[in-house]
Amino acid sequence: MTEWDLHQEHQIELARQLLPLVTWHEVARDGLLCIAGIQGIASGAVLWRGDDGGPMQLLSHFGLGTGRVRPRYRLPAAVQSFFLEIGPVTLDGARRRAGGRGLRRALRPLDAQLGEAWALPLLAEGRLRGILFAGPSLVTQELAASETLVSLVDLGDLLRLRLLGCSPDVPARPATKRVAAVAAAAQRAVPVAGRSVTARLQGLRRRYPEMAELVGESPAMLVLLEEIVSLADTSYTVLVEGETGTGKELAAQLLHRLSRRVTGPFEAVDCSSIPQELIESELFGHVKGAFTGASRDFRGAFERADGGTLLLDEIGDMDMRSQTRLLRVLQEGQVRRLGADRPVPVDVRVVAATNRDLVEMVRQGLFREDLYYRIHVCPLRVPALRERGDDRLVLFAHFMARHADELERSGRRLSAAARRRLRAEAFPGNVRQMENVVRQLLVRRDAQGDVDEDEIERVLLRASSMTRPTSRAPLAASETQPALEAPDPSAASMPAGREDPVHARLSAGDEVGTWVLERLRAHRFNLSAAARSLAEQRRNGASRDAIPVFDRGALDYYLCGEFFRALAAHAYDLDAAVQALAVRAPAVPRVRRKVLSYVRPLRNLNRARPPQVRLRLRQAYERIPEEYQPEIDRAAQALRKGRWRLP
């Protein structure tokens, strides 16, 4: 298929989604999600106004985090002239132009949450009727590439035409009260201003009792639940991403229970546990005699889930041949059993889940790029437990009550010291590891009274030995330099008597971060090359203790954390921190480019009010491991006090 054919197919797909819709909010919501799936963008928003020339309404948005946004925006006349003259422009590019600076001021605080998004004017009869914002690309292509930008502009024009033919009113739908409530929640443009995280969570849980299984009170849990509500009433494919043990299947089940398909079946298939030669039969079914041992007809998961939801768990472990057949089923909406003559139409909403970096797998040729785009219509990230703050204590109490009741034993409480120790644990096994810790504390022969620090320390050490190195367990020499990887001679150690002070400090700190730094230095900070080498070592039998992380994204997150730690160690001298990370001069330019991308989210902090600073930091650096968050907070405080300046 040529680039032009693909471009036309994308327009047809968007038009097919928009034609049945009749209101502004429906068109903006479904159109924005469809464009996100086609272009692979991380965030977006749609502003639109009526013929009266009043303020623009924020009809729909996604990927903006928990920050507050306004429902209406009054744009000055100069902004219309700016768009008529310039056309599509990035928000960063708009800042450098006179009319664009007016746009940035008028959009606050929305502009800060959109970051590097493109702003595409939606014009009618020579007037600015709306703006489509499309955030940065998630995969290989850049939105700035000419053919990609042309495609985005054309898709935005289709959205404009449909909005012009719609009504601003939201008509009542013939639906149950619960489905109507879900749809209304999905259509809301902004969270209620001024309400605390706790109040908003309580409101959600009262409205949707099905959320009881997803336990937590943190801002990260609020974001997850609000995104689930927003996505539940659509028919789009959802890709649930998150580490092992975070609760991806629970999130998929909640999507099903809050959707119109709640009366239909929910089927789950674990793609990692089924042999490659059987996965196609499990998904698509077979007829009698299709292969040796096929003694009867068998309905596959797609047929069993007809009218409901199908969860494809650990889709990243599916082989390439099965990926090809799955892509065809998703495109055509019909499935052919193995050995059958005719396909069977199916009406299934697919939810895929993975703990792997599919973008990196696409780059390495391990996952089909066209399948990635097909399932990445609506991404949903389940946060790791280390990102959820005091949810550790909430989950501990929840699991303690549940399992104490099952075992008919008295529940146990945490001492003050044990609570502090629990808060400090990273929990690489996430919620599943927390549940196992509680079980062990209940069945120990000396399980009486409150849990003290020593007891929980022993249980945590036993659990962490099965996952990955912790900050309390130094890596062995063989683990810090695996035999399968040849060291880079340019990354030699410092001369005798000149120990790198940052490296000396890190050796006593978080071992995973130190290990990542050594691996990246060995590859001259080429993250893709390092990820390929580490992935190959894991495939060749290296243990998780020896290779705790190998995804490119995870390496990037740890490098970001190590930069902020080095920055603090060098009194916020950015050049000195870059030199300390790079060690060798040839690596300095590459490290500096990475560092500049890490500090970019700090640019707008000086204009933010103090209560908003911490929230914005959490949104911008939400994927950075929790142990680095204090360094990021201190760097932001030092920046606001003028102790260092951004380049």
ZATIZA-818639 format. One record per residue (C-alpha): residue in three letters; x, y, z. Coordinates in nm, 3 decimals. Layout:
   residu         x         y         z
      ALA         X         Y         Z
...
//
This chain:
   residu         x         y         z
      MET     0.000     0.000     0.000
      THR     0.140     0.339    -0.101
      GLU     0.161     0.640     0.131
      TRP    -0.128     0.801    -0.061
      ASP    -0.347     0.488    -0.029
      LEU    -0.283     0.478     0.345
      HIS    -0.364     0.849     0.368
      GLN    -0.699     0.792     0.196
      GLU    -0.776     0.490     0.415
      HIS    -0.721     0.703     0.727
      GLN    -0.962     0.968     0.601
      ILE    -1.225     0.706     0.524
      GLU    -1.181     0.557     0.871
      LEU    -1.232     0.895     1.040
      ALA    -1.531     0.982     0.820
      ARG    -1.693     0.648     0.904
      GLN    -1.655     0.725     1.275
      LEU    -1.792     1.080     1.251
      LEU    -2.091     1.041     1.019
      PRO    -2.335     0.885     1.273
      LEU    -2.261     1.152     1.536
      VAL    -2.482     1.459     1.578
      THR    -2.342     1.674     1.861
      TRP    -2.026     1.877     1.907
      HIS    -1.910     1.678     2.210
      GLU    -1.962     1.343     2.040
      VAL    -1.777     1.450     1.726
      ALA    -1.489     1.607     1.921
      ARG    -1.452     1.310     2.157
      ASP    -1.468     1.030     1.898
      GLY    -1.285     1.227     1.631
      LEU    -0.998     1.315     1.863
      LEU    -0.954     0.955     1.976
      CYS    -0.964     0.829     1.618
      ILE    -0.700     1.085     1.508
      ALA    -0.488     0.984     1.808
      GLY    -0.499     0.621     1.699
      ILE    -0.413     0.703     1.338
      GLN    -0.127     0.944     1.415
      GLY     0.001     0.782     1.735
      ILE    -0.006     1.100     1.945
      ALA     0.030     1.124     2.321
      SER    -0.219     1.401     2.395
      GLY    -0.472     1.625     2.228
      ALA    -0.764     1.866     2.266
      VAL    -1.039     2.032     2.060
      LEU    -1.158     2.392     2.106
      TRP    -1.473     2.506     1.921
      ARG    -1.720     2.795     1.926
      GLY    -2.055     2.877     1.770
      ASP    -2.153     3.136     1.510
      ASP    -2.196     3.405     1.774
      GLY    -1.821     3.452     1.806
      GLY    -1.822     3.392     2.182
      PRO    -1.554     3.211     2.384
      MET    -1.431     2.873     2.265
      GLN    -1.543     2.561     2.449
      LEU    -1.305     2.280     2.538
      LEU    -1.512     2.000     2.387
      SER    -1.275     1.709     2.449
      HIS    -0.920     1.630     2.557
      PHE    -0.701     1.335     2.654
      GLY    -0.352     1.273     2.791
      LEU    -0.339     1.598     2.991
      GLY    -0.294     1.440     3.335
      THR    -0.458     1.568     3.653
      GLY    -0.397     1.941     3.611
      ARG    -0.696     2.178     3.611
      VAL    -0.813     2.314     3.276
      ARG    -1.084     2.571     3.202
      PRO    -1.401     2.483     3.011
      ARG    -1.395     2.805     2.803
      TYR    -1.123     3.019     2.644
      ARG    -1.166     3.372     2.508
      LEU    -0.911     3.430     2.232
      PRO    -0.815     3.786     2.131
      ALA    -0.868     3.911     1.774
      ALA    -0.492     3.907     1.716
      VAL    -0.493     3.529     1.748
      GLN    -0.728     3.491     1.450
      SER    -0.500     3.709     1.240
      PHE    -0.204     3.503     1.359
      PHE    -0.361     3.174     1.243
      LEU    -0.479     3.322     0.913
      GLU    -0.121     3.429     0.844
      ILE     0.075     3.134     0.985
      GLY    -0.155     2.829     0.967
      PRO    -0.055     2.516     1.166
      VAL     0.215     2.587     1.424
      THR     0.363     2.424     1.731
      LEU     0.293     2.585     2.066
      ASP     0.669     2.622     2.118
      GLY     0.693     2.795     1.779
      ALA     0.400     3.021     1.864
      ARG     0.584     3.147     2.171
      ARG     0.848     3.306     1.947
      ARG     0.596     3.512     1.749
      ALA     0.403     3.819     1.860
      GLY     0.055     3.683     1.784
      GLY     0.153     3.344     1.916
      ARG     0.248     3.483     2.255
      GLY    -0.108     3.608     2.281
      LEU    -0.230     3.256     2.202
      ARG    -0.019     3.104     2.478
      ARG    -0.147     3.357     2.731
      ALA    -0.510     3.298     2.633
      LEU    -0.476     2.919     2.662
      ARG    -0.332     2.908     3.013
      PRO    -0.319     2.662     3.186
      LEU    -0.406     2.434     2.893
      ASP    -0.090     2.531     2.700
      ALA     0.143     2.401     2.973
      GLN    -0.025     2.059     2.972
      LEU    -0.017     2.029     2.592
      GLY     0.359     2.088     2.585
      GLU     0.502     2.052     2.233
      ALA     0.167     1.996     2.060
      TRP     0.078     2.122     1.714
      ALA    -0.206     2.375     1.695
      LEU    -0.415     2.340     1.379
      PRO    -0.668     2.620     1.308
      LEU    -1.021     2.511     1.213
      LEU    -1.148     2.790     0.986
      ALA    -1.490     2.864     0.835
      GLU    -1.575     3.159     0.608
      GLY    -1.245     3.327     0.689
      ARG    -1.303     3.311     1.066
      LEU    -1.138     3.100     1.333
      ARG    -1.404     2.857     1.461
      GLY    -1.180     2.618     1.651
      ILE    -0.835     2.470     1.717
      LEU    -0.722     2.107     1.706
      PHE    -0.424     2.034     1.930
      ALA    -0.222     1.719     1.856
      GLY     0.053     1.624     2.099
      PRO     0.395     1.470     2.030
      SER     0.425     1.146     1.836
      LEU     0.466     0.821     2.033
      VAL     0.628     0.609     1.765
      THR     0.893     0.650     1.497
      GLN     0.759     0.929     1.279
      GLU     0.771     1.295     1.375
      LEU     0.462     1.512     1.343
      ALA     0.681     1.774     1.179
      ALA     0.750     1.543     0.884
      SER     0.576     1.690     0.579
      GLU     0.365     1.386     0.485
      THR     0.257     1.333     0.848
      LEU     0.160     1.697     0.894
      VAL    -0.037     1.694     0.567
      SER    -0.227     1.388     0.691
      LEU    -0.297     1.556     1.024
      VAL    -0.423     1.873     0.854
      ASP    -0.657     1.671     0.630
      LEU    -0.795     1.477     0.926
      GLY    -0.848     1.804     1.111
      ASP    -1.039     1.938     0.811
      LEU    -1.275     1.639     0.820
      LEU    -1.331     1.705     1.190
      ARG    -1.406     2.073     1.111
      LEU    -1.661     1.985     0.843
      ARG    -1.846     1.747     1.073
      LEU    -1.851     2.000     1.360
      LEU    -2.000     2.261     1.125
      GLY    -2.286     2.024     1.048
      CYS    -2.362     1.935     1.412
      SER    -2.566     2.078     1.696
      PRO    -2.414     2.213     2.018
      ASP    -2.683     2.041     2.225
      VAL    -2.641     1.693     2.371
      PRO    -2.959     1.493     2.298
      ALA    -3.090     1.224     2.532
      ARG    -3.001     0.873     2.420
      PRO    -3.221     0.564     2.459
      ALA    -2.994     0.396     2.713
      THR    -2.996     0.268     3.066
      LYS    -2.929     0.512     3.346
      ARG    -2.586     0.365     3.412
      VAL    -2.481     0.375     3.046
      ALA    -2.610     0.732     3.019
      ALA    -2.406     0.826     3.326
      VAL    -2.093     0.672     3.174
      ALA    -2.151     0.860     2.847
      ALA    -2.202     1.188     3.033
      ALA    -1.879     1.131     3.224
      ALA    -1.694     1.054     2.903
      GLN    -1.822     1.376     2.747
      ARG    -1.729     1.606     3.031
      ALA    -1.458     1.843     2.919
      VAL    -1.280     1.922     3.246
      PRO    -1.258     1.797     3.604
      VAL    -1.447     1.991     3.868
      ALA    -1.229     2.284     3.970
      GLY    -1.129     2.322     4.331
      ARG    -1.215     1.970     4.440
      SER    -0.950     1.760     4.611
      VAL    -0.826     1.427     4.479
      THR    -1.000     1.249     4.766
      ALA    -1.334     1.417     4.697
      ARG    -1.319     1.339     4.326
      LEU    -1.228     0.976     4.396
      GLN    -1.515     0.941     4.642
      GLY    -1.754     1.088     4.386
      LEU    -1.637     0.844     4.120
      ARG    -1.666     0.543     4.350
      ARG    -2.016     0.643     4.460
      ARG    -2.124     0.678     4.099
      TYR    -1.956     0.355     3.986
      PRO    -1.951     0.086     4.257
      GLU    -1.773    -0.142     4.007
      MET    -1.450     0.047     4.088
      ALA    -1.421    -0.124     4.429
      GLU    -1.162    -0.375     4.303
      LEU    -0.917    -0.100     4.203
      VAL    -0.803     0.010     4.548
      GLY    -0.618     0.339     4.596
      GLU    -0.650     0.705     4.693
      SER    -0.355     0.864     4.511
      PRO    -0.365     1.120     4.226
      ALA    -0.229     0.849     3.994
      MET    -0.530     0.628     4.076
      LEU    -0.766     0.921     4.010
      VAL    -0.614     0.971     3.665
      LEU    -0.649     0.599     3.587
      LEU    -1.014     0.578     3.696
      GLU    -1.114     0.897     3.511
      GLU    -0.948     0.769     3.193
      ILE    -1.129     0.435     3.226
      VAL    -1.463     0.616     3.258
      SER    -1.382     0.830     2.954
      LEU    -1.291     0.529     2.741
      ALA    -1.553     0.282     2.864
      ASP    -1.843     0.397     2.648
      THR    -1.648     0.404     2.321
      SER    -1.598     0.105     2.092
      TYR    -1.230     0.172     2.030
      THR    -0.948    -0.072     2.094
      VAL    -0.761     0.002     2.418
      LEU    -0.396    -0.077     2.488
      VAL    -0.339    -0.118     2.863
      GLU     0.027    -0.065     2.950
      GLY     0.196    -0.119     3.283
      GLU     0.452    -0.322     3.472
      THR     0.393    -0.675     3.593
      GLY     0.153    -0.693     3.887
      THR     0.001    -0.345     3.852
      GLY    -0.355    -0.466     3.785
      LYS    -0.389    -0.441     3.407
      GLU    -0.652    -0.717     3.392
      LEU    -0.859    -0.545     3.662
      ALA    -0.850    -0.225     3.456
      ALA    -0.966    -0.419     3.148
      GLN    -1.250    -0.579     3.344
      LEU    -1.362    -0.237     3.469
      LEU    -1.363    -0.105     3.113
      HIS    -1.600    -0.388     3.024
      ARG    -1.829    -0.343     3.325
      LEU    -1.871     0.031     3.258
      SER    -1.940    -0.014     2.887
      ARG    -2.252    -0.084     2.683
      ARG    -2.118    -0.439     2.644
      VAL    -2.159    -0.517     3.014
      THR    -2.431    -0.774     2.938
      GLY    -2.200    -0.954     2.692
      PRO    -1.916    -1.193     2.773
      PHE    -1.568    -1.096     2.895
      GLU    -1.297    -1.330     2.765
      ALA    -0.930    -1.314     2.864
      VAL    -0.647    -1.487     2.677
      ASP    -0.292    -1.493     2.819
      CYS    -0.080    -1.483     2.503
      SER     0.240    -1.558     2.698
      SER     0.121    -1.889     2.845
      ILE    -0.011    -2.052     2.524
      PRO     0.239    -2.225     2.291
      GLN     0.283    -2.061     1.953
      GLU     0.142    -2.361     1.770
      LEU    -0.183    -2.338     1.972
      ILE    -0.238    -1.963     2.001
      GLU    -0.421    -1.934     1.666
      SER    -0.658    -2.216     1.756
      GLU    -0.728    -2.052     2.094
      LEU    -0.800    -1.713     1.939
      PHE    -0.972    -1.806     1.613
      GLY    -1.102    -2.161     1.677
      HIS    -1.083    -2.468     1.452
      VAL    -1.307    -2.721     1.283
      LYS    -1.298    -3.096     1.335
      GLY    -1.003    -3.252     1.151
      ALA    -0.818    -2.922     1.098
      PHE    -0.505    -3.077     1.251
      THR    -0.400    -3.386     1.443
      GLY    -0.600    -3.403     1.764
      ALA    -0.882    -3.173     1.646
      SER    -1.159    -3.420     1.728
      ARG    -1.441    -3.165     1.737
      ASP    -1.528    -2.810     1.636
      PHE    -1.390    -2.545     1.871
      ARG    -1.505    -2.184     1.911
      GLY    -1.211    -1.949     1.953
      ALA    -1.189    -1.659     2.195
      PHE    -1.316    -1.409     1.936
      GLU    -1.636    -1.608     1.884
      ARG    -1.682    -1.666     2.257
      ALA    -1.646    -1.290     2.318
      ASP    -1.897    -1.194     2.046
      GLY    -2.103    -0.901     2.172
      GLY    -1.860    -0.840     2.458
      THR    -1.493    -0.770     2.531
      LEU    -1.179    -0.973     2.459
      LEU    -0.864    -0.912     2.665
      LEU    -0.541    -1.012     2.489
      ASP    -0.304    -1.018     2.785
      GLU     0.072    -0.991     2.721
      ILE     0.017    -0.928     2.351
      GLY     0.387    -0.846     2.316
      ASP     0.465    -1.219     2.352
      MET     0.261    -1.313     2.043
      ASP     0.463    -1.449     1.748
      MET     0.473    -1.261     1.417
      ARG     0.252    -1.509     1.229
      SER    -0.025    -1.480     1.486
      GLN     0.014    -1.102     1.483
      THR    -0.057    -1.104     1.108
      ARG    -0.379    -1.304     1.149
      LEU    -0.487    -1.088     1.442
      LEU    -0.437    -0.772     1.235
      ARG    -0.664    -0.910     0.963
      VAL    -0.937    -0.995     1.213
      LEU    -0.922    -0.645     1.365
      GLN    -0.941    -0.486     1.020
      GLU    -1.223    -0.700     0.879
      GLY    -1.433    -0.773     1.189
      GLN    -1.463    -1.140     1.100
      VAL    -1.273    -1.453     1.197
      ARG    -1.206    -1.775     1.008
      ARG    -1.158    -2.093     1.210
      LEU    -0.857    -2.307     1.124
      GLY    -0.967    -2.544     0.847
      ALA    -1.296    -2.360     0.781
      ASP    -1.413    -2.239     0.439
      ARG    -1.605    -1.930     0.545
      PRO    -1.535    -1.648     0.789
      VAL    -1.767    -1.571     1.080
      PRO    -1.855    -1.204     1.157
      VAL    -1.784    -1.103     1.516
      ASP    -1.864    -0.790     1.719
      VAL    -1.585    -0.774     1.976
      ARG    -1.415    -0.489     2.154
      VAL    -1.047    -0.577     2.192
      VAL    -0.845    -0.468     2.493
      ALA    -0.474    -0.551     2.466
      ALA    -0.239    -0.548     2.763
      THR     0.139    -0.563     2.789
      ASN     0.424    -0.497     3.029
      ARG     0.671    -0.460     2.742
      ASP     0.782    -0.153     2.546
      LEU     0.599    -0.216     2.217
      VAL     0.750     0.094     2.056
      GLU     1.098    -0.047     2.109
      MET     0.982    -0.388     1.987
      VAL     0.855    -0.221     1.669
      ARG     1.196    -0.057     1.621
      GLN     1.367    -0.395     1.668
      GLY     1.133    -0.572     1.426
      LEU     0.977    -0.789     1.698
      PHE     0.626    -0.644     1.671
      ARG     0.431    -0.541     1.361
      GLU     0.411    -0.164     1.327
      ASP     0.069    -0.179     1.155
      LEU    -0.069    -0.394     1.439
      TYR     0.073    -0.148     1.692
      TYR    -0.118     0.137     1.530
      ARG    -0.432    -0.077     1.517
      ILE    -0.431    -0.154     1.893
      HIS    -0.286     0.179     2.008
      VAL    -0.608     0.370     1.943
      CYS    -0.666     0.453     2.310
      PRO    -0.367     0.394     2.539
      LEU    -0.432     0.342     2.909
      ARG    -0.138     0.333     3.149
      VAL    -0.169     0.159     3.486
      PRO     0.082     0.324     3.724
      ALA     0.342     0.127     3.915
      LEU     0.299     0.102     4.290
      ARG     0.609     0.315     4.351
      GLU     0.428     0.603     4.172
      ARG     0.123     0.582     4.396
      GLY     0.256     0.726     4.723
      ASP     0.060     0.620     5.031
      ASP    -0.144     0.370     4.829
      ARG     0.111     0.123     4.966
      LEU    -0.046     0.164     5.310
      VAL    -0.402     0.160     5.173
      LEU    -0.336    -0.164     4.985
      PHE    -0.165    -0.317     5.287
      ALA    -0.475    -0.255     5.500
      HIS    -0.703    -0.382     5.221
      PHE    -0.515    -0.709     5.172
      MET    -0.468    -0.758     5.546
      ALA    -0.844    -0.737     5.605
      ARG    -0.924    -0.968     5.312
      HIS    -0.674    -1.244     5.390
      ALA    -0.717    -1.230     5.766
      ASP    -1.086    -1.296     5.710
      GLU    -1.009    -1.585     5.471
      LEU    -0.770    -1.745     5.722
      GLU    -0.999    -1.665     6.017
      ARG    -0.715    -1.487     6.194
      SER    -0.679    -1.150     6.355
      GLY    -0.551    -0.876     6.129
      ARG    -0.216    -0.713     6.202
      ARG    -0.126    -0.346     6.206
      LEU     0.198    -0.173     6.113
      SER     0.414     0.001     6.370
      ALA     0.521     0.356     6.289
      ALA     0.869     0.237     6.185
      ALA     0.721    -0.039     5.969
      ARG     0.495     0.215     5.796
      ARG     0.800     0.426     5.710
      ARG     0.981     0.119     5.577
      LEU     0.682     0.020     5.365
      ARG     0.662     0.370     5.217
      ALA     1.030     0.353     5.120
      GLU     1.002     0.018     4.935
      ALA     0.995     0.039     4.554
      PHE     0.789    -0.283     4.514
      PRO     0.919    -0.396     4.171
      GLY     0.648    -0.667     4.179
      ASN     0.387    -0.394     4.240
      VAL     0.043    -0.480     4.383
      ARG     0.096    -0.855     4.343
      GLN     0.414    -0.834     4.551
      MET     0.233    -0.630     4.817
      GLU    -0.037    -0.898     4.844
      ASN     0.228    -1.168     4.884
      VAL     0.398    -0.966     5.159
      VAL     0.068    -0.948     5.350
      ARG     0.011    -1.323     5.311
      GLN     0.357    -1.399     5.449
      LEU     0.302    -1.170     5.747
      LEU    -0.021    -1.356     5.828
      VAL     0.110    -1.713     5.804
      ARG     0.442    -1.671     5.984
      ARG     0.458    -1.883     6.298
      ASP     0.535    -1.573     6.507
      ALA     0.255    -1.370     6.342
      GLN     0.123    -1.193     6.651
      GLY     0.074    -0.830     6.747
      ASP     0.184    -0.533     6.540
      VAL     0.428    -0.575     6.251
      ASP     0.759    -0.412     6.346
      GLU     1.031    -0.283     6.116
      ASP     1.258    -0.588     6.151
      GLU     0.979    -0.830     6.061
      ILE     0.869    -0.642     5.752
      GLU     1.233    -0.596     5.653
      ARG     1.286    -0.973     5.653
      VAL     0.974    -1.032     5.443
      LEU     1.061    -0.756     5.196
      LEU     1.416    -0.884     5.151
      ARG     1.285    -1.233     5.080
      ALA     1.038    -1.092     4.825
      SER     1.292    -0.860     4.659
      SER     1.536    -1.147     4.608
      MET     1.284    -1.290     4.360
      THR     1.244    -0.969     4.159
      ARG     1.540    -0.737     4.106
      PRO     1.825    -0.570     4.295
      THR     1.713    -0.321     4.558
      SER     1.888    -0.023     4.708
      ARG     1.977    -0.237     5.009
      ALA     2.136    -0.523     4.815
      PRO     2.452    -0.436     4.616
      LEU     2.503    -0.601     4.279
      ALA     2.769    -0.862     4.236
      ALA     3.064    -0.783     4.013
      SER     2.943    -1.029     3.751
      GLU     2.611    -0.845     3.739
      THR     2.754    -0.498     3.694
      GLN     2.955    -0.618     3.391
      PRO     2.788    -0.920     3.223
      ALA     3.028    -1.148     3.040
      LEU     2.823    -1.134     2.720
      GLU     2.884    -0.761     2.673
      ALA     3.224    -0.625     2.575
      PRO     3.311    -0.305     2.764
      ASP     3.363     0.015     2.571
      PRO     3.730     0.116     2.592
      SER     3.632     0.483     2.572
      ALA     3.437     0.446     2.897
      ALA     3.743     0.360     3.104
      SER     3.752     0.453     3.468
      MET     3.889     0.782     3.598
      PRO     4.265     0.802     3.656
      ALA     4.394     0.690     3.995
      GLY     4.338     0.947     4.264
      ARG     4.059     1.118     4.066
      GLU     3.747     0.928     4.164
      ASP     3.431     1.068     4.008
      PRO     3.241     1.214     4.310
      VAL     2.898     1.154     4.157
      HIS     2.982     0.793     4.069
      ALA     3.118     0.739     4.421
      ARG     2.796     0.870     4.570
      LEU     2.576     0.663     4.340
      SER     2.762     0.343     4.425
      ALA     2.622     0.370     4.774
      GLY     2.274     0.468     4.654
      ASP     2.023     0.315     4.419
      GLU     2.195     0.020     4.252
      VAL     1.966    -0.009     3.952
      GLY     2.039     0.350     3.855
      THR     2.414     0.293     3.894
      TRP     2.391    -0.024     3.688
      VAL     2.201     0.161     3.412
      LEU     2.466     0.435     3.403
      GLU     2.743     0.179     3.358
      ARG     2.556     0.008     3.075
      LEU     2.489     0.337     2.897
      ARG     2.851     0.449     2.935
      ALA     2.959     0.120     2.780
      HIS     2.743     0.204     2.477
      ARG     2.840     0.574     2.456
      PHE     2.486     0.663     2.572
      ASN     2.324     0.512     2.264
      LEU     2.003     0.399     2.436
      SER     1.878     0.191     2.143
      ALA     2.205     0.001     2.115
      ALA     2.214    -0.058     2.490
      ALA     1.854    -0.184     2.489
      ARG     1.923    -0.424     2.202
      SER     2.232    -0.562     2.375
      LEU     2.054    -0.610     2.709
      ALA     1.747    -0.765     2.543
      GLU     1.974    -1.012     2.362
      GLN     2.138    -1.107     2.692
      ARG     1.797    -1.171     2.849
      ARG     1.697    -1.387     2.551
      ASN     2.023    -1.583     2.593
      GLY     1.935    -1.675     2.949
      ALA     2.060    -1.387     3.166
      SER     1.853    -1.360     3.484
      ARG     1.641    -1.064     3.589
      ASP     1.885    -1.007     3.876
      ALA     2.167    -0.970     3.622
      ILE     1.960    -0.758     3.378
      PRO     1.700    -0.573     3.591
      VAL     1.585    -0.346     3.305
      PHE     1.636    -0.363     2.930
      ASP     1.357    -0.162     2.765
      ARG     1.479     0.159     2.603
      GLY     1.213     0.359     2.784
      ALA     1.317     0.225     3.125
      LEU     1.683     0.307     3.054
      ASP     1.578     0.660     2.959
      TYR     1.377     0.705     3.281
      TYR     1.668     0.595     3.500
      LEU     1.912     0.818     3.309
      CYS     1.679     1.113     3.371
      GLY     1.673     1.034     3.743
      GLU     2.051     1.000     3.757
      PHE     2.089     1.337     3.586
      PHE     1.883     1.514     3.855
      ARG     2.085     1.335     4.122
      ALA     2.410     1.446     3.959
      LEU     2.274     1.800     3.922
      ALA     2.216     1.824     4.297
      ALA     2.561     1.679     4.371
      HIS     2.724     1.951     4.160
      ALA     2.536     2.245     4.315
      TYR     2.308     2.275     4.009
      ASP     2.593     2.332     3.766
      LEU     2.438     2.173     3.458
      ASP     2.762     2.147     3.260
      ALA     2.939     1.978     3.550
      ALA     2.651     1.732     3.591
      VAL     2.664     1.646     3.219
      GLN     3.040     1.590     3.239
      ALA     3.000     1.370     3.546
      LEU     2.743     1.151     3.373
      ALA     2.936     1.125     3.047
      VAL     3.281     1.072     3.211
      ARG     3.449     1.073     2.869
      ALA     3.452     1.381     2.645
      PRO     3.318     1.209     2.326
      ALA     2.994     1.123     2.507
      VAL     2.928     1.478     2.632
      PRO     2.730     1.606     2.327
      ARG     2.491     1.310     2.330
      VAL     2.439     1.333     2.707
      ARG     2.381     1.708     2.682
      ARG     2.107     1.658     2.420
      LYS     1.933     1.411     2.649
      VAL     1.966     1.644     2.947
      LEU     1.810     1.935     2.758
      SER     1.503     1.719     2.692
      TYR     1.487     1.626     3.062
      VAL     1.479     1.988     3.184
      ARG     1.233     2.114     2.919
      PRO     0.924     2.058     3.142
      LEU     1.076     2.296     3.400
      ARG     1.055     2.598     3.168
      ASN     0.705     2.708     3.267
      LEU     0.734     2.652     3.642
      ASN     0.822     3.012     3.724
      ARG     0.479     3.118     3.598
      ALA     0.295     2.854     3.800
      ARG     0.151     2.915     4.143
      PRO     0.328     2.725     4.425
      PRO     0.040     2.474     4.481
      GLN     0.052     2.382     4.111
      VAL     0.428     2.327     4.092
      ARG     0.437     1.986     4.259
      LEU     0.139     1.862     4.058
      ARG     0.300     1.973     3.731
      LEU     0.626     1.803     3.828
      ARG     0.442     1.477     3.895
      GLN     0.267     1.500     3.559
      ALA     0.586     1.581     3.365
      TYR     0.802     1.317     3.538
      GLU     0.539     1.057     3.624
      ARG     0.739     0.770     3.475
      ILE     1.065     0.852     3.652
      PRO     1.124     0.602     3.937
      GLU     0.992     0.722     4.270
      GLU     1.336     0.729     4.436
      TYR     1.438     1.022     4.213
      GLN     1.134     1.240     4.281
      PRO     1.295     1.426     4.580
      GLU     1.589     1.530     4.357
      ILE     1.347     1.657     4.092
      ASP     1.152     1.854     4.355
      ARG     1.472     2.010     4.490
      ALA     1.592     2.100     4.140
      ALA     1.261     2.278     4.072
      GLN     1.283     2.467     4.403
      ALA     1.642     2.572     4.329
      LEU     1.537     2.690     3.982
      ARG     1.255     2.904     4.122
      LYS     1.496     3.056     4.375
      GLY     1.742     3.146     4.099
      ARG     2.019     2.908     4.209
      TRP     2.056     2.783     3.850
      ARG     1.925     2.872     3.507
      LEU     1.796     2.669     3.217
      PRO     2.008     2.677     2.899
//
